[in-house]
Amino acid sequence: MPRAVGWILNEEDRSRLLERFPPRYAKTIAHHVTLSGHKAAKPVPGPASFEVVGHADDGRGIEALVVTCDGKTERPDGSTYHVTWSLDPASGLAPKHSNDLIAEAGWAPVEPSITFDAEPGLL
C-alpha cells in the first residue's frame, strides 16, 4: 500500500514548538509536514527548509500550523503545507481534515515566523 511522504519534525524543534503552541485539543499530533498523500507511491522528498507562518483553528476540533516549505505555503497539489497540531477525538475529525480547515476557515499569521527542522521520510 502506498504511503504518504513528507518530512518528520526534528524532536528538539517539535518540543520547542509544543511549548510555543500548546495543543488546544486532547490528541497531540505535531509529527510531520506532508508532501503527498496515500493515493500513489511517491519517492521520499529531499531536504527542505521550514518556517511556521500561521495557525488555524476554527473551534470544531482540529488545529494546524501553516508552514512554508522552501519559502512556499502551497503544495504541488494546490493545498497548503501544514503540520496537524492537535485534534479532539470526539469531533470525528482526522488529521487529513487539516486541509479542509485551512481552505475553509483560513489561518492567522504567526509573526515573526519560526524556523524548524524536519527530515524527509515515509509518514
C-alpha positions in Angstrom: 0.0 0.0 0.0 1.4 3.4 -0.9 2.4 5.6 2.0 2.4 9.3 2.4 5.7 11.1 2.1 7.0 14.3 3.5 9.1 15.5 6.4 9.2 14.4 10.1 9.7 17.1 12.6 13.1 17.1 14.4 12.3 16.1 18.0 14.1 19.1 19.6 12.2 21.5 17.4 8.9 19.7 17.9 9.4 20.1 21.7 10.2 23.8 21.2 7.1 24.3 19.0 4.9 22.5 21.5 6.0 24.9 24.2 5.2 27.9 21.9 1.9 26.4 20.7 0.3 24.3 23.5 -2.1 21.9 21.8 -5.7 23.0 22.2 -7.2 19.6 21.8 -6.8 16.3 23.6 -4.8 14.4 20.9 -1.5 15.9 20.1 -0.2 15.1 16.6 2.6 17.6 15.8 4.5 15.0 13.8 5.1 15.9 10.1 4.6 18.0 7.0 3.0 16.0 4.2 4.2 16.4 0.6 1.8 14.0 -1.0 -0.7 11.5 0.4 -1.6 7.9 0.1 -3.1 8.0 -3.4 0.0 6.8 -5.2 3.5 5.6 -4.4 5.8 8.6 -4.4 9.6 8.9 -3.7 10.7 10.4 -0.4 11.4 14.1 -1.0 14.8 15.7 -0.5 15.8 18.0 2.4 13.9 21.3 2.7 13.7 24.4 4.9 10.6 25.1 7.0 9.0 28.0 8.9 5.8 28.2 10.9 3.9 31.2 9.4 0.4 30.7 10.6 -2.1 29.0 12.9 -5.5 27.6 12.1 -8.3 26.6 14.5 -12.0 27.2 13.9 -13.1 25.6 17.2 -14.5 22.4 15.6 -11.9 20.1 17.0 -8.8 20.3 14.8 -5.8 22.6 14.9 -2.9 23.1 12.4 0.2 25.1 12.0 0.6 26.6 8.5 4.2 26.3 7.3 6.4 27.2 4.4 8.5 24.6 2.6 11.4 26.2 0.9 9.6 29.5 1.1 6.2 28.3 -0.3 2.9 27.6 1.5 1.3 26.0 -1.5 1.9 22.3 -2.0 2.1 20.9 -5.6 -1.5 19.5 -5.2 -2.7 23.1 -4.5 -3.3 22.6 -0.8 -1.3 24.2 2.0 1.8 22.9 3.7 0.9 22.4 7.4 1.5 20.4 10.5 -1.7 18.9 12.0 -1.1 20.1 15.6 -3.9 18.6 17.7 -7.4 17.2 17.4 -10.4 16.3 19.5 -11.1 12.6 19.1 -14.8 13.2 19.9 -15.1 15.6 16.9 -14.9 12.8 14.4 -12.2 14.6 12.6 -8.9 13.1 11.4 -5.5 14.7 10.6 -6.5 14.8 6.9 -9.2 17.3 7.8 -6.5 20.0 8.4 -6.6 20.6 4.6 -10.3 21.4 4.9 -9.8 23.6 8.0 -7.2 25.8 6.3 -9.1 26.0 3.0 -12.5 26.9 4.6 -11.5 28.9 7.7 -8.1 30.3 6.7 -5.3 31.0 9.1 -3.9 33.7 11.3 -0.3 34.8 10.7 2.4 33.9 13.2 4.9 36.8 13.5 7.7 36.5 13.5 7.8 33.2 11.6 9.5 30.3 13.4 12.1 28.1 11.7 12.3 24.4 12.4 14.0 21.3 11.0 12.3 18.2 9.6 13.8 15.1 8.0 12.5 13.5 4.7 10.7 10.2 5.3 7.7 7.9 4.9 4.8 9.0 7.1 
